[in-house]
Amino acid sequence: MGFSDRLALLRREKGYSQRQAAAELGISQALLSHYEKGLREPRLEFVVKCCDYYGVTADFILGRTAERGGDETLRELCGRIRELNAFSEELLRSKE
C-alpha cells in the first residue's frame, strides 16, 4: 500500500469527502483525486501537510510502515522515557 492508497484510506476513515479534505488541505478536489488514484505525485510540502492533517508519520503515509505513529505515539514514547528516568533515579537512590 503506497501513498495514494494510504491517502484515500485516511480520508475515508475520517468520513471526509474528497471535496472537504481537499479544501482543508488547500488544494482542488481534482488534484486530491489525482493523488489518491496515483496519477500525480505530490510535493514534499503536501506530504508533510497530510501527515499533520491526519496525525500520522511520513513513513506510514508513504507506505513504509504499518505503524501510524504521529503525535500520539510520540507522547506515549515521551511518557515511557519519563517513567524509565524516574525508575532509574529511584533505583540509584535505593543503592545509596
C-alpha positions in Angstrom: 0.0 0.0 0.0 1.6 3.2 -1.2 0.9 6.9 -0.7 -2.1 7.1 -3.0 -3.8 4.2 -1.2 -3.0 5.5 2.3 -4.2 9.0 1.4 -7.5 7.7 0.3 -7.8 5.3 3.3 -7.1 8.1 5.8 -9.7 10.3 4.2 -12.3 7.6 4.2 -11.6 6.6 7.8 -12.3 10.2 8.9 -15.5 10.2 6.9 -14.4 13.2 4.7 -15.4 13.7 1.1 -12.7 14.5 -1.3 -14.1 18.0 -1.6 -14.0 18.6 2.1 -10.4 17.1 2.6 -9.1 19.0 -0.4 -10.5 22.3 0.9 -8.9 21.8 4.3 -5.6 20.7 2.7 -5.6 23.8 0.4 -5.8 22.0 -2.9 -8.5 21.3 -5.5 -10.7 18.3 -5.3 -9.5 17.2 -8.8 -5.8 17.3 -7.6 -6.7 15.3 -4.5 -8.4 12.8 -6.7 -5.3 12.5 -8.9 -3.1 12.0 -5.8 -5.5 9.3 -4.5 -5.5 7.5 -7.9 -1.7 7.7 -8.2 -2.0 9.8 -11.4 0.1 12.6 -9.8 2.9 12.7 -7.3 2.7 15.3 -4.5 5.4 17.6 -3.5 7.1 17.1 -0.1 5.3 20.0 1.4 1.9 18.4 0.7 3.1 15.1 2.2 4.1 16.9 5.4 0.7 18.7 5.4 -1.1 15.4 5.1 0.9 13.9 7.9 -0.1 16.8 10.2 -3.7 16.8 9.0 -4.2 13.1 9.6 -1.9 12.7 12.6 0.4 10.1 11.1 4.1 9.8 10.3 5.6 10.2 6.9 6.7 6.6 6.9 3.1 5.5 7.4 1.6 7.7 4.7 4.3 6.7 2.2 3.6 3.0 2.8 7.0 2.3 4.5 5.4 1.0 7.8 2.1 -0.2 9.1 2.6 1.8 12.3 0.7 5.1 12.1 2.8 6.9 14.7 2.2 10.6 14.8 1.7 12.8 17.9 0.0 10.0 20.0 3.0 7.7 19.6 5.4 10.4 20.3 3.5 11.4 23.5 3.4 7.8 24.6 7.1 7.3 24.0 8.0 10.5 25.9 5.8 9.2 28.8 7.7 5.9 28.8 11.0 7.7 28.8 9.9 9.8 31.8 8.8 6.6 33.6 12.2 5.0 32.9 14.1 8.0 34.1 12.1 8.1 37.4 12.6 4.4 37.9 16.4 4.8 37.2 16.6 7.6 39.7 14.7 5.6 42.3 17.0 2.6 41.7 20.1 4.7 42.1 18.7 6.3 45.4 18.0 2.8 46.8 21.6 1.7 46.3 23.0 4.6 48.3 
